[in-house]
């Protein structure tokens, strides 16, 4: 009976060790999930920032195009436009 008791004790010891490692792995996975969520949120914010910068660039280009057209009209009205030779 002593051998059986020793085997049972050894099995229980291994099971406790396995359980502790599984718990540790579960905690690590939980931490990784939180960190991954944080990274994903950062990427989303960066995409928003890039999109906002693109929109600003587009608005500025439209403004420049309008100003160039106005300058061209003013030059025509004042006969400041040089004709090609």
N, C-alpha and C positions, 0 to 999 in steps of 0.2 A: 504494500500500500504506500510505502514511503516513496518508491520510484514514481508511482502514479501521481502522488502529491507534488513531487519535484517537477514533473513534466507539466502539471497543471499550473504551478507557480511560474515556471519558465514561459509558458504560453501566455499567461496573464500579464507577465512583465513585458513581453513583446507586444501584446495588444495595447497596453498602456503607452508604450513608446510610440507605436504606430498612431494611436489616437492623438497623442501630443503633437506629432509631426503634421497630421492632417489638420488639426486646429491651427497650427502655425501657418500652414499653407493657405488655409481659408482666410486667415487674417491678412496675409500677404496679398492674396488675390483681391480682397476688399480694398486694401490700400492702393493697389494698382488700378482698380476701377475708378477710385476717386481721382487719382492722378491723371488717368486717361480722360476723364470727363473734363478736368481742368484744361488739359491740352486741347481737347476738341473745342471748348469754349473760347480759348485763345485763338484758334484757327478761324472760328466764325467771326470773331471781332476783327481779326486782320482782314478777312474777306470784306467785311463791311467798310473798313477803312479804305481799302483799295478801291472799292466801288464808289465810295464817296469822293475819293481823289479823282477817279475817272470822270465822274459827273462834273466836278469842278473844272477839270480840263476842258470838257466839252462846252460848258457854259462860257469859259474864257475864249475858246476858239470862235464860238458864235459871235461874241462881243467884238473880237478882233476883225472878223469878217464884215460885220456891220460897219465898224469904223473905217475899214479899208474902202468899202463901197461909198461911204459918205465923203471921204477924202477924194475919191475919184470923181464923184459928182461935183464937188467944190472946185476941183482942178479944171473940169470941163467948163463950168460956169465962168471961171476966171480966165479961161483960155491959157491955162498953165501947162496943158498937156502937149508934150512935144510929139510931132508927127514923125514917123520913121522916114528916113531919106530914101 
